[in-house]
Amino acid sequence: MSKAFGSKYSIETSKEAEEFYHFIKDLMENDVVCEMKNFRHHYSTTCYQHCINVAYYNYIICRKLGLDARKAARAGLLHDLYLYDWRDQPRKRGEKPHGMRHPGIALENAKLNFDISKREEDIIVKHMWPLTLKLPRYAESYVIVVTDKYAAMLEIGSHLKGKLKGLGSKAKDSVMRKVS
């Protein structure tokens, strides 16, 4: 079962996420998209899980605002469709950093594998604005700028919470040993 961080709903089985799942099901089942499960993104979160998180929150926000929630969800799932661990890629002299390059790489991969509308293109390629410099053209493109950062914060927070829990039990064990 898939779930967005911070959400209590299963994407595949909950009534609340039924429309969202309907919009992205074909993408979630695609081998190229599933390949993102093999790459770490923010600490212990995979690129795939990060994209699920962004797609879900894009969908929720755009639906509430009366925007194109379908395109926002689909572009959210594809916004980081680069299939490598950027930490392992040496940067060539004069090459832009990964944060500035990967939206274009994700768009190329999305266009190679799926029919992408102009709105979805803009959402994918502008999700790192203002690093990407060109202003987003659509409201959904501005939404992903925010949801991408929100999802990253949830993922980093989840990682740190796990680390702190581990530290807490180690400290407790140490104290218990000293007391006995």
C-alpha positions in Angstrom: 0.0 0.0 0.0 1.2 3.5 -0.9 0.7 6.5 1.3 1.8 10.1 1.2 3.8 11.2 4.3 1.5 12.9 6.7 -1.6 11.4 5.2 -3.7 8.7 6.9 -5.2 7.5 3.6 -3.9 4.5 1.6 -3.7 5.7 -2.0 -4.9 2.4 -3.5 -7.8 1.5 -1.2 -9.2 4.6 0.6 -12.3 6.4 -0.6 -10.7 9.7 0.1 -7.8 9.0 -2.4 -9.9 7.2 -5.0 -9.9 10.0 -7.6 -6.2 10.7 -7.0 -5.3 7.1 -7.5 -7.4 6.9 -10.7 -5.4 9.9 -12.1 -2.0 8.3 -11.4 -2.5 4.5 -11.4 -1.1 4.0 -14.8 2.0 5.9 -13.9 2.5 4.2 -10.6 2.4 0.8 -12.4 4.9 1.9 -15.1 8.3 0.2 -14.9 10.2 3.5 -15.5 8.4 5.2 -12.7 8.8 2.2 -10.4 12.6 2.4 -11.1 12.6 5.5 -8.9 12.2 3.2 -5.9 15.9 2.3 -6.4 17.2 5.8 -5.7 17.5 7.6 -2.4 16.2 11.1 -2.4 16.0 12.8 1.0 17.8 10.7 3.5 15.9 7.5 3.8 13.0 8.5 1.4 13.2 7.1 -2.1 12.7 9.3 -5.1 9.5 7.3 -5.8 8.0 8.0 -2.3 9.0 11.7 -2.6 7.1 11.9 -5.9 4.1 10.2 -4.4 4.2 12.8 -1.6 4.4 15.7 -4.0 1.8 14.3 -6.4 -0.7 13.8 -3.5 -0.3 17.2 -2.0 -0.4 18.8 -5.5 -3.7 17.0 -6.2 -5.2 18.0 -2.8 -4.3 21.7 -3.1 -5.1 22.1 -6.8 -8.5 20.4 -6.3 -9.3 22.7 -3.4 -8.3 25.7 -5.5 -10.3 24.6 -8.6 -7.2 24.1 -10.7 -6.3 21.1 -12.9 -5.8 18.5 -10.1 -5.3 15.6 -12.6 -2.4 17.3 -14.4 -1.0 18.5 -11.1 -1.0 14.9 -9.7 0.5 13.4 -12.8 3.2 16.0 -13.1 3.9 15.7 -9.4 4.6 12.0 -9.8 7.0 12.7 -12.7 8.7 15.9 -11.5 11.8 14.0 -10.3 11.9 11.3 -12.9 15.7 11.2 -13.2 17.0 7.7 -12.7 20.3 8.0 -10.9 21.6 9.0 -7.4 22.8 12.5 -7.9 25.2 12.2 -5.0 27.2 9.6 -7.1 27.4 11.8 -10.2 30.5 13.9 -10.4 29.7 17.4 -11.6 31.6 18.4 -14.8 33.4 21.7 -15.0 31.0 24.4 -15.9 27.9 22.2 -15.4 25.0 23.5 -13.3 24.3 21.9 -10.0 21.9 19.0 -9.8 19.1 21.2 -8.3 19.1 23.3 -11.5 19.6 20.5 -14.0 17.3 17.8 -12.9 13.9 19.4 -13.8 15.0 19.3 -17.5 16.2 15.7 -17.2 12.9 14.7 -15.5 11.0 16.4 -18.3 13.0 14.6 -21.0 12.4 11.3 -19.3 8.7 12.0 -18.9 8.3 13.0 -22.6 10.1 9.9 -23.7 7.8 7.6 -21.8 4.4 9.4 -21.6 2.2 11.9 -23.4 2.8 15.1 -21.5 0.7 18.3 -22.0 2.2 21.8 -22.1 0.8 22.4 -18.5 2.4 19.2 -17.2 5.7 20.2 -18.9 5.7 23.5 -17.2 4.8 22.0 -13.8 7.7 19.5 -14.1 10.4 21.8 -15.5 9.6 24.8 -13.2 9.2 22.8 -9.9 12.5 24.1 -8.7 11.7 27.8 -9.3 13.4 30.2 -8.6 16.5 28.1 -9.2 15.2 27.4 -12.8 14.9 31.2 -13.3 12.0 31.2 -15.8 8.7 32.1 -14.1 6.1 29.3 -13.9 3.4 29.8 -16.5 0.5 28.1 -14.7 -1.0 28.2 -11.2 -0.3 24.5 -10.8 3.4 25.2 -11.4 3.4 27.5 -8.5 1.7 24.9 -6.3 4.3 22.3 -7.0 7.1 24.8 -6.0 5.5 24.8 -2.5 4.4 21.2 -2.3 7.9 20.0 -3.3 9.4 21.9 -0.4 6.7 20.8 2.0 7.2 17.2 1.1 11.0 17.5 1.5 10.4 19.0 5.0 8.1 16.1 5.9 10.7 13.6 4.7 13.6 15.2 6.5 11.5 15.5 9.6 10.6 11.9 9.4 14.2 10.9 9.1 15.3 13.1 12.0 12.4 11.8 14.2 13.7 8.3 13.5 17.2 9.3 14.5 16.0 11.0 17.7 14.0 7.9 18.7 17.1 5.9 18.2 19.2 8.3 20.3 16.5 8.3 23.0 16.5 4.6 23.5 20.3 4.4 23.5 20.5 7.1 26.1 17.8 5.4 28.2 19.7 2.1 28.0 22.9 3.8 29.1 21.2 5.3 32.1 19.6 2.0 33.1 23.0 0.3 33.0 24.5 2.9 35.2 21.6 2.7 37.7 21.9 -1.2 38.0 
